[in-house]
Amino acid sequence: MADTVHSLIDRAHDVLVELLTQGPTPAVTAGLHDIIARAASLGPDGAWLALPGHTNLGAVALAYGRTEQALHHLDAAVSAGFNDCVGLHAAPMRPLHHDPRFQALYQRIRVTQADLDEFFWLHREMHTMAREAQDASVHNLGRLDTGVSLLPQAPMPTREPDTPGVLGTRIELAALQTALRQAAVKAEFERSAGNTSLSLIDDAWDYTRARQDAWYADDLDDRRRRAAEARAFVERPGAGTTLLPCPPLGSLVYPA
């Protein structure tokens, strides 16, 4: 079956989830290369789908100290439409800031103010989701109830971006949301199953405590859901849609 933009988006999402959950295995690396090759066959409308492949291969190369390879993939990503200058200010990328080759490719990037606003939101949401997943794992320690708490997620922006680079970073956020939720669900089902087994074999099971834990968890889930809904991206009135050079390298503060 021939690829479509939607089918390759799904494929990119799945490969990134695998990268986040299993690391850069040979299968994941092959998957990232496969995304790049298949994006090329989609023509102008789907060329941007090479971005998740190139940016993540670049990030993996950089993590292993392969600077030349990292720069190769970042250069290819920029050529394919990558313009997430916020992501290029994340801590793993900062060692490249003094490299003239990185500086040259950064200067090629163009972005609109409206898209820059969304890039900040997307990366802020990545940070928020990771923090909430950690907090939830701590809160769920020792719970005696058999309920399962999910990680509420902020809705993905639905605005039509000015540049396709935004779509690439949306895939990154969606993959992180899926990976974090999968991990949370796995841990919650294991805890719930363990509590169910103990309640069946232990006459000393504290049912009152279990009910209290369930009430507290439900309340916390509701508060998290409302907080996630409140974090939904809102376009800033008057945000410019003219393509401009990215803010100077080093001038952006990565969301924390």
N, C-alpha and C positions, 0 to 999 in steps of 0.2 A: 504494500500500500504506500502511495506517495505521501511524503511529509506535507503537512500544512503548518501554518504558523502556530495554531492552537495545539496540534499534536506535539510539536517540538518544544513549546512552552512546558507542556506536561512532562516531557522527557527531561528537559533541563531541571525542572523542579525536583524530579525523582533522583537525578544524579547528585544534585546539591544536598538533598536530604541524606543520601548515602555518604557523601563526603563528610557531612557534619556528624553523623552517627558512627561511622566506621573509619574515618580518616582517609588519607590519600592512598588507598589500596590500588594495585594494578588495574582492577576492574573499574574503579572510579576514574583513574587517569585516562583509561581508554574511553570511558564514557564522555569525559570532557572533550577529548579530541574528536569523538564521534559527533558531538553537538556542533563543533566548529565546522566539520565537513558537511553536515546536513544543512546547516544554516546557509552555506554558500550556494546550495542547490535551490534555495527558495527565492533567489533574486532580490531586488531592492527592498521589497516589503518585509523580508525575513532576515536580511543580512545582520540586523542588530542582534539576532539570537546567538551569534558567535560570542557576544560579550560575556555571558556567564562562563563559557569555556575558557576564553583567554584570561579573564581577570582571576579566575580561581587557579588556573595553571600557573599564572604569574605569582599568586600569593603562595602557592605550595613551593615553587622554586625559590622564592625569597626566604621562606621559612627554613629551607635547607641550605641557604647560603649561595644559591646559584644565581647570582646577580645578573649575569648576561642573559640567561634564559628568562628571568623575570622581566627584564626590560624588553626583550623580544615580544613577549606576550602582551605587555602593557602597550607597546607601540602598535601592535596589531589591533588591540582593543580600541585604542583611540581612532585608528583608521576606520574601524567598523562603527564608530559613533559613540564610544564611551565618553562620558563627560561628567562623571560623578566626582567632582573635585573635592567634595566633602569626604568621601571614602578614601581619597588619596592623602588625607590628613590623619587617618587612623594610625595608632601607634606602630603597627607592623610595617607601615609604609614610610614612616619618617626617616629611617636610615638612608632611603634613596634621595632625600631632598637635596643633598649636597652633590649629587651626581649630575654633571652637565647634561648627560643624555636624558635623564629623567626631567630635568628642568626644561629641556627643549620640547619634549613631548607634552609636558604640562602646558606650555605656552601655546600649543596648537589647539587646546580644548576651548570650546565655546559653549556657553550656557545662558539660559534666560533667568531672570530673577525669580520668575514663578517656579521654574524647575528647581532652582537652587533652594527655594523654600521647601519644596517637597523632599529633596535630597536630605536636608537637615532633619525633616520629620521622619523619614524612613530610617535613618541611622539612629535617631533618638529612640524610635520604637524598638529597634534591634536591642539597644542597650536596656531599655525598660523591660522587654520580654525576658531577657537573660536574668535580670535582677529578680523579677517576679517569680521565675521558675525556681531560682535558688531559695527565695523566701518561702515559697509554697512547700518545698521539700523539707524545710526546717519546721514549718507549722504542722506538717502532717506526721512528724515523728511522734510515736507514742499514742496516736489516735486508736481508740478501741472500737470505733464504729466500723461498719462494713460498707459505707458509702464510698463513692469514687468522685474525687474533685478534678475537674478539668481546668486548664489554663485559659481563661477568657482572652480573646484577641481583639485588638482594635480593628475596625473594618479597613480594608485596603482602599486607598484613594481611587476615585472613579473619574477624576478629571482627565481630559485629553491632554497629555503632556506636549510640550513644544518640541521636545527632542526624544528619540527612542531610547537614549541612555537611561531615562527614568524607568522605562519598562524593565530593563535589565536589573536595576536595583530592587524593583518590586518583586522580581523572582527571588532575589536573595532573601528578602524579608519573609516572603511566603514560605520558603524552604526552612528558614530558621524557626518560624512559627510551628511548622509541621514537626520538625525534629524535636523541639522542646515539648510539644504536646505528646508525641509518641513516648518520650522518656517519662513524662509525668504519668501518663495512663498506665504504662508498664509497671512503674513503682506503686501506683495506687491499687492496681488489681492484685499485685503480690501482697500488699498490706491487707487489703480487704479479704483475700482468700485465706491469709494466715489468721486473721481475726475470726473468720467464720469457722475455721477448723478448731481453734481454741475454745470458742463458745460452745461447740458441740461436745468437747471432751473434758472441759474444766468446770466443775460445779461452782467454783469460786469466782466465775466470770463476773465482772462488775458491770451489770447491765445499765445501772443508773449513770455511771461514768460514760458508757458507750453512747447513751442517748444524749447526754450533754455534749459530747464530742461531735455528734452528728449535727446538733443544733448550731454549735459554734461554726462548724465547717460550712453549713448551708449559708449562714450569715456572711461569712468571709467570702464565699463564692459569689454571693449577690453583690457585695461591695466591690469585688474585683471586676465583675461584669460591668457594673455601672461606671467604674473608673476607666475600663477599656473603651466603652462607648464614648465617654467624654473626651478620650484622647484622639478621636477621629480627626483626620486632617481637614483643615478649613482653609480654603484659599484666601490669601490676603488681598483685600480690595486694592486695585491699582498696581499689583505686582507686574513688573514689565515682562513683555514677551519678545523682546528684541534680543537676538543673539549677541553676547558680549564675551570678552575674555574672562576666564575664571578670575576670582580675586587672587591677589599675589600669593605665590607659594609660601606657606608658613603663616599666612594671615588668618586662616580659619581655625577655629577651635572645635575639635571633634566632640560631638555630644557625649555627655557623661552623666 
